[in-house]
Amino acid sequence: MRLFIQMAWRSLAGHRQRNVTIFLAVFMSVLLLHIYAGFLKGYMSAFNERAFEADGHVSLYQEGYYDRQILMPQYLFIPNPDELELKLRSDDRVRSVRRELPFASVISFQENSFPVMGLSVPDSSQLPGLVKSSFSALPAWEGRDELMLGAGLAAFLGVSVGDKVVLMGQDVMEAMSLRSARVVGVFQTHVTQLDHQVIFVPLSLAQSLLGLGDGVTKISVFLQDEAMSGPVIETASSYLESIDVQAFPWQVTHPEIMQLRGMNRVSRGILSGVILLVTGVSIINVILLALMDRVREFGTLRALGFSRRQLSGLVMLEVSFVGGIASLFGVILAGSFCYYYSIYGINMGAAMDQLQGMSRVIYTVFEWRDVFLYFVLGVLAVLLGCLYPLRVIFKVSVMEALRYR
């Protein structure tokens, strides 16, 4: 074995051009596949986080509300959410529960008015991450008559922090309702819909405006594991039916997540296949040409008693050295890239503004298993690339090989 390693190592120095070509092919393939995987995982992680942050893993509505939610029928509200929340929190699979009350309103300041979508949460710490990240210091709601609005809406109305605005809505009895609120924060997410059409208010303000008492129209449930949405709903189903509340898993409320995950798998498969195909063809051509130049060398070794199996092992040992070194450099560089940008993120600029709710900064995902996977993939690529050239070369007899020029 030691003799074979020495022969393989010496052969590497004698065929530099071939080895450099194989090195570059494997190195670039491993580098691109690893970086692409890290970026795509980071994008999907951000997408899932934003989607689940908005609606949770399970969404609860009063019976009939979900089918009419675009109309926001306030009369279909959950009247006593306290007992329901206690029931949900008693399940160890539930991480947190959030009460919500979306509503349509008109916001006015002096002579300016604009229709908006109002979103309410119990306290400012439960605001969407995209909104919270736009503040250097998150304003706290000290009372119920406060609100936050986007920079685009604030510019249109001409308001700033500290100004008082008027909210006009329709209560559960379909009567007009007015409430004044002080602006405590102006956010800028670079998402057009959020910055120009959405306001965030304390849950108590929304309940007062709509005359719902303690009622809410939606309860979002966040789980320890997204795969547990079905079992959690099944566990609470009898209780939910008794109070006319419907539960919907994220697979129903966000079918786009399933579609995007499917597209993700397909796109990764296609890109990986194309890169591996190009790499494989390149490696096969390079190795075939290199072996054709060594036909007489192989014929001599065969005449000295080396078997085809031993020569195949020698060639595969040579290319595995090159493939291993190339894969090592590839995963080190790609891993460093993914690790660095998993901390500092990649600013995708204004292009991300077209994706509602997505941040401009994408954080890549670094995983040690990816480092191992793509290292092994690079070595396997060169080993498999040897098979066809070796089959072609060893069809030549010893005598033909010795006379080959």
N, C-alpha and C positions, 0 to 999 in steps of 0.2 A: 504493500500500500504506500509505503514511504517513497518507493521508486516512482510510482505513478504520480504522486504529488509533485515530486521534483521534476519529472518530465513535463507535467502540465504547466508548472510555474515557468519553466524555461521556454516552453512554447508560447506563452503569453508575450514574452519579451521579443520573440521573433516575428510576431504578427500584430504589430501595433495598430496598423490602419484598420484591420478587421475588428480588433478589440475596441478601438475608440468608437467605431460606428455602432457596434452592439451596445456599448456603454451609454452612448447618447440616446439611442432608441429606448432602452429600458429606463434610463434616468428620467427622460421627459415623460414617459408614460406613467411611471409611478408618481412623479411630481404632480402632473395634471389631475390624475384620478384622485389622489389623496386630497389636494386642495379643493377640487370640485365637491368631493364628498363632505369635507368639513364645512364649506360654505353652504351647501344645500341643507345639511342638518341644522346649521345655524338659522337659516331662513325659515325652515319648517318649525323650529323651536319658537322663533319670534311670532310666526303666524298663529301657532297653537296657543301661545301665551295670550296674544291679543284677543283671539276668538273666545277662549275660555274665560278671560278676564271680563269680557262684556256680558256673557250669559251663564257662566259657570258650566259644570258638567251635567247638571240636571236643572231644568227650569220648571217651576210650579206656577200654575194659573188657576183661577176659578174656572169651572167648567164652561166652555163656550168662548172664553176670551181669546185663546190662541188662534182660533180660526178667524177672529175679527180684529186681531191685534193692530192691523194697519189703521183701523178706525179709533183705536184706544178707547173702547167702551168702559168708562169709569164705573158704570153701575155693576159691572161684573168684577167685583173686588173680593179679596180674601178678608173677611171681617175681623177675624181673631187670629192674627199671625203668631202671637206669643206661644200658644199651646203647640202649634205646628212646628215652630222653630225648636222648641224644647224636644219634641219628638224626634226631629231630624238630628239634632246635636247628640242625642243619646246613642247614635250609631257610630262606632269607632271608625268606620270608613269615611265619615264626613269630616272634612278639614275645617270648613267654615260655612256660614249661611249669611246671605245678604238680602235685606228687604229692599224692594225698589218700587218706584211709582213714576213711570214716564207719563208725560202729559204735553198737550199742545197749549201754547200760550202766545200772547202778544206782549212784547216788552216795549216800554215807552220811556223816553227821557226828553223832557222839554217838548219840542215840536216833532221829534223823530220817533217813529214806531216801526217795529219789525216783527213778523211772525217767527216763532222759534220752537224748537223741541226742548222741553224741559226734562232733565234727568235728575233723579233725586237718590241720594244715599244717606245713611244715618250720620256719617261724619266724613270730613274731608280726607281722612286716611284711606277711605275706600274708593276714592276716585280712580279712574283708569290710569294705568302706569304711564301712558302717553301724555296725559294731562299733568300728572304729578311731576314727571321728569322735566317739564317746561319751567318749573319754579325752582329757583335756587334755594328758597326756603318756603315750604308749603304753608300757605295761610290756614289757620285753624278757624273753624266756625265756632264763634262764641255765643251765638244765639240762633234763633230760627229764621230771622228776617235778613238773611245774607245770601249772596250768590256769587258765582264765578262765571265769566264769559270769555269767549275767544277774542283775539286781537282784532280780527276782521270785523266782528260785530261791534266791538267797542269803538273802533274807528268810525263806523257808519253812524252810530248813535252819538258819538262825541263824548263818551263817558270815560272816566278814569277811576282808579281805586279811591274809594271814599264817597263817591257820588251815590245818590239814592235814585232808584228807578222804580217804575210801576209795572207790575205783572197783572195781566188781565186773562182770565180763563173762565171756563164753564164748570160749575160744580156738579155734583152727582144728581141734583134736582134740575139740571139744565138752566140754572139761573146764572147770570153774570156775576163774577167774583173778582175783586181787586185786592191786591196786596202790594205794599211797598217793601223794597229790600235794598240793602246797601251792598255795593260792589266791594268785595274783599280781595279779589284776585282777577288778573287778566292773563290767560294762557295763550301760547302760540305753539301749536303742534305741527303746523305745515300741512295739515289735513283740512281741505277746504270746507267740508261739511261741519267738522268740529269747530273750526275757527270762526265760521260765519253764521251757523244756524243752531248751535246747541248752547244751552246754559246748564249749569249744575247748581242745585239748591239743596239745603238740608231736607231730609225726609219730612220733618215736621211742618216745614213751610208748604210743601206740596200737598200734604194731607189737609192743612188748613185752607189752602186755596180751593181744593176740590171738595171740601166738606166731607171727608171720608173718616174722620175720627182717627182711629189707629189702623185703619184698613190700608192694604197695599194691593196692587194688581199683579205683582210678580215677586217670587222668591227664588233667588239663584243659589244653588247648592254646589259647593266646591269640594271635590273628593280627593282623597289621598292618591287614588289611582283612577285614571280616566276609564279603564276597562271595567270598573265596578258600577258604572251608571245603571246598567240593567239590574243587577242583583239588589242595589239599594232601592230602586223603584219597586221591585217585587216585594221586598221586605215591608215597605210602607204602604203597599197598594190598598190593603183593606182599610187602613185608617184614612187614607186620602179619599177613597170612595165614599166613606161615611160623611165627609164634610164637603163633598162635591168639588174636590180639587183634582186637577189633571197634572200628571208629571210627564215631561218629555226629555229623553236623553239627548245628549249633544249630537248624536248621529242623526237625529230628526231635525233639531233646530239649526244645525250647521252641516248640512250635507256637503257643502263645498270643501270641508276639511277632508272628508273621505275621498272626494274627487281629486283634490290636490295631492293627497298622499299617493293615490294611484298614478297620477301623472308624474309624480316625483320618482316612483319606482320605475316607470316606463322610461322616463328621460335618462335616469341613471344607467339603466340597462342598455339603452341605445348608445349613449355616449361611451360607456365603458366598452361595449362591443366594438364600436368603430375604432377607438384608440387601440384596443388589443389586436384587432384585425390588422390595422396598419403596422403596428409594432411587430406582430407575428410574421407578416409578409416580408418586412424589412430584415428581420433576423434570419429568416429562412434563406433569403437571397444572399445575404452576406456570408452566412455559414456555408452555403452550397458553393459559392465562388471560392471561399477560403479552402474548403476541403478538396475542390478540384485541383488547386495548386499543390496539394499535398498527397496526390494519388501515389506517386512514386515512393514517398516517405512511408505511407501505409503499406505499400507493397513490400518494401524492405522489412518492415516490422512483422508483417505476416510471414515472410520467408524465414525470419528469425524465431518464429514460434508463437507470436502473439495471435490470439484468437480474435474473431470479430467482436465478441462480447467485451474483451479487454480493451480493444481500440475504441469501441463505443463508449466505454466507461472513461477512457482517457479524454476523449473529446468533450464529453458531458462534464467532466471535472473541470476542464479548461473554461468552458462557457459559464459554468456555475460560479467560478471565481469572478468573472466579469459581471455576471448578473447580480451576484451578491453584493459586490462593491457598488455597482450602479444603484441597486435598490436601497442600499444603506444610505448613500448620499441623497437619494430621492426622498426617503422618509424623514431624514434629518432636516432637510430644507423645508419640505412640506409641513412636517410636524412643528417646526419652529414658526412657520407662517401661521398655522392654525392656532397654536398656543398664544402667540403675540396678539392676534386679532380676536381671540376669545376673551382677552382682557380689555383691549382698547377699542375694538370694533372697527368696522369698515363703513365710512360715511358714503352712502350711495347717492347722496345729493337729491335734487328735486325729482328725480325719476321715481323715487319711492312715494312721493306725494300722490301719485295716481292710484296707489293701493290704499284704500280707506282703512284707517286705523293702524297702519304700519309705520314704525319709526324709520327715520332716515339711516340710522346706524344698525348694521347687522353684525352680530357677534358670531364668529365661526365656532365650531365645536371641535375640541381636541380630545381624542380618546386613544388610549394606548393600544386598544385592540385594532384600531385602524392602522397604527404604525406596524403592528405585527402582520396584519392582513396584506397590506400593500408590499411589504418586504417579501413575504412568501410569494405573492402574485408575480413580482418581478423575476424572482429566481425560477418559478415554474414556467414563465413565458419563454425564457431562453432554453430551458431543458426541453420543453415541447417543440421549440423551434429547431432542435437538433434532429428530431426523429426522421423527418423526410430527407434531409441531405445525407444522413448516414445510410438510409435505405438505398439511395441512389448510388452512393460511392461503393458500398459493399457488394453491389451487383457485379462489379468489375473483378475478374479473377486475378490471382497473384501474378501470373505471367503477364497479363495485359497491364497490370499496374506497374510492373517493373519496366515495361517498354513504353509507358505513357510519357509523352513529352508535352 
